[in-house]
Amino acid sequence: MPVDKYNYTDRRTITRDRVQITLHNSGGGIPVFDCVLRIDDLAFPEDARVFIEAYRRSSYMRFNFGTVGAITTPSNRRLTDIDRGDKILFRLKIINPSSGDIGKLIGHADAIPAFMPGSNRDTILPVQGENLGQVLWRVDFQDEGPVLLLNSQVTEPNIIELAQTDGEFQSLVYPAAFEQILWKIIVDTEDVEDPDRWPSAWARLASRLSGEGLLDPTDYEGDYSLATEKIKLYVEKFADEFRFRERFSGGRENGS
């Protein structure tokens, strides 16, 4: 994992893996974002102010996340003023609160991509259409990483669109796909330390969700009962992160 760096102006560059952004669809097609920050161990002043900025081309929005010592997630995170079209990026800014340096930027992370279930943009699980016969979906493990294959013969409704927008579909498919991917890493004892190989991103995600150290497949060699319990935990945390039960119930209530 890359280390955080200081530059000559004493402005600290924070690595992007400390900021987890996820996007969800909301009413009227306006995206809403969730944000998980891991900055409590970076020795910034407790009262330093924390902001998340969303931007796309010339459009921009800023959200107040409280202070380093008391992160507060704003209730309204809908990106109403962001242009539609290309991908949305985010910034983290930490502002010095001291009287002599009011407004001074002391920490930042730029060009942070977002993860959106079912989207091919900046996601670790892209989707791809393929004729799967009577099978609706399958995780295909390719050299560059897992791909969620969707049956291209399902056009009414369009299964690719369902993967991108439908809460019921996402709640039923994505936790199961996540479980398959973790089993693949563990059973094949994939190298999770190499950031250039796909298991690394999934291992970091599992680690963040569980609050534990980096997933290590060698811990489970010959003990799949222990792996079963760990994977169950990861999947539960994954479902919590994306609120899949709420998405499923919301889809049913809306008649989708």
N, C-alpha and C positions, 0 to 999 in steps of 0.2 A: 504494500500500500504506500502511495507517495506521502512524503512528509510535508507538513505545513512549512512555509518559508517566510522569512522577513526580507523586505527590500530596503534600500538605502534610505528611504524616507520614513522608516519605522511603521509603514503601513503593512499590515500582515496579510499575506495571501493565504486564504483558507482553501483547502482542497475540496473539490466538488462532491466527493463521496460523503462529506459531512452534512450535506443537504439533500434530502430525499423529497422530490416533488412528484405528486401524482395528480393527474387531471381526470375529471369526471364530467359527464354531460349533465346539464341542468336545463331548466325550462327555457324554451325559445332557442335552443341550440347554443346558449352561452355557456362556456366551460367554467367550472369551479375547481379550484386547486386545494389540495391538502399538502401540508409541509411538516416534515420531521427534521429537527435540527439536533446535531450532536456537537455542541460547542462549549459545554460546561467545563471541559478539562483543558481549555486553551488559554487560561489565565488572563482573560480580558476582565476589565473592571466589572463588578457585579451590576453597577448602575449604568453601564454602557447601553445605549439604545440599539435595538435590533429591528431592521427593516428587510422585507422581501419585496423585490421589484419584479414585475412581469413586463416583458416587452416583445414587440414584434414590429420590425421596420421602424416607423416613426411613432407608433403608439406605445403608451407606457402607463403603468399603474404602480403605485407604492402602497404597501400594507405594513402597518405598525404591529410588530410582534413583541412589544414590551421591552424588557431589559434582559441582559445576559443572565442575571440572577433570578429573574421571574419571567420566563417566556410565556406570553399570552397570545393565543391564537385568535385573530379577529373572527367574529361570527360571519361576516360577509366577505367571502373570498371569490365572488363571481367576477369574471374578467369582462365586464361590460364595455370597457373602453379600448379593448385590444382588437386590432384589425384581424379579420378572419383571412384565412388563406394558408400562409406558410406556418411553420412550427413556431410555438411560443417558447421563449427562453426566459430564464430567471436570474436574478442577482441577489446575493446576500450582502448587506452592508451593516457594519457595526460602527456606531458613532460615539466618539468620546463625549461624556457629559460634563467633564470638569470645566470650571469657570474660565480657565485660560485657553482651553482648546474646544470651546463649544462648536459643534458642527464638524469637527475634524474627523475624517474617515480613518479609523485605526484597524479595520479588518474588512476583507471583502472576498467574495467568490463570484466569478462571472461566468456567463454562458452556460448556465446549469440547464440541462435538458429535463423534460418531464416524461414520466411514464404514464401511458394511458392504455388500459386493457383494450385489446382489439385493434390498436393502431400500429402501423408499420413505421411510424416516425419515432426514432430514438427509443425504441423498445427492445428489451432483451428477448421478447417472444413475438416475432413477426408472424403474420397470418398469410396463408397462401391457398388458393383454390386448386383442387385436384379432384378427378373422378375417383371416388372411393367406394363405388358400388352402393351397398346398403349401409355402409358405415358413415356416420355423420362427421366425425372428426378423429384426428390421430396426431400424436406428437411424433414428428420425424426428426431424428438426430442427424444433422448434417455436420460437415467439418467445421463450419463457422458457428454452429450452435443449433439449438432446437428451434423448430418451426412448427407452428400450429397449422396442420393441414385441415382444410374445411372442404366438404363435398361440394364441388362446383356445380353438380347437377341439381342442387337445392336452390331454386331461383324464386320460388313463391312460398314463403318470403325469402329474400336474398340472404343467404347464410353469412356472407361476408359482412353485410350491413348489420346483421344480428350481433355478430362478434364485436362490432364497434359501438353499438348503441343500446342493445337490449339487456336490461338488468337480469332477467330470468336466464337468458342464455349464458351470460358471463358468470352468474353465480353457480351454475351447474357444471360448467366446463373448466373454468380457470383453476379452481382449487384442485381438481383431479389432474389437470395437466401439470401443475406445480408439483404435486406428489410424484408423478411419473419422472419428472426431471431430477428431483432429489434422489430417487431410487437409482436412476441411471448413474449419477455421480458416485453414489456410495458403492453400488455393486461393481462398477468398473474401476473403482478406486481412482477416480479422475484427479488430476493435479489442480488443486484450487489456489495454489500460491502464484501461479503464472498469470499476470494480468492480461497477457495477450491471448489466452485461451478462454473459451466460453464458460467453463465451470466457475471461473473466478467471480464473475458478476452474480451468478446464482448463489454461490457460497456467501458472498458479502450480504446479499439480500436476506438469506436465511439467518445470518448472524445478527443483522440489525433487527429483524423481527423478533428473534428470541432473546435478545439482550445478552447473548453469550459470545464466546470467542468464535473465530472463524471455523466453519464446518470442516471437519477433518475426516475424510472417508476411512483412514487407517484406524480410527477409533472403533470402527464397527466390523472389522474383518472377522468373520466367523461368528458374529453375535448379531444376527438380524433382528432378534427380539428387542434389543436395545435400540437399533436403528428404527424399528417400527414405532417405538414410543417417541423418539426424537422427531421423526417425520410427522407424526400426528400433531405434535406441538407446533412445528413450523407451519403446517397447513392451517391450523386453527388461528395462528397469528396472522397469516396471509389473509384469511377470510375476514379477520377483524380489521385489518388495514384497509381493505376495499369495501367493507360493510356489505358483504354479499347477501346476507340474510335480508337486510333492509332493501337491497336492490331487487331481490326476488319478490318480496312482498309488495314493493312499490310497483313492479311490473304487473303483478296480478291485479292490484287495485286499479291500475290504469287500463286494464284490458289488453295489455300487450302480449 
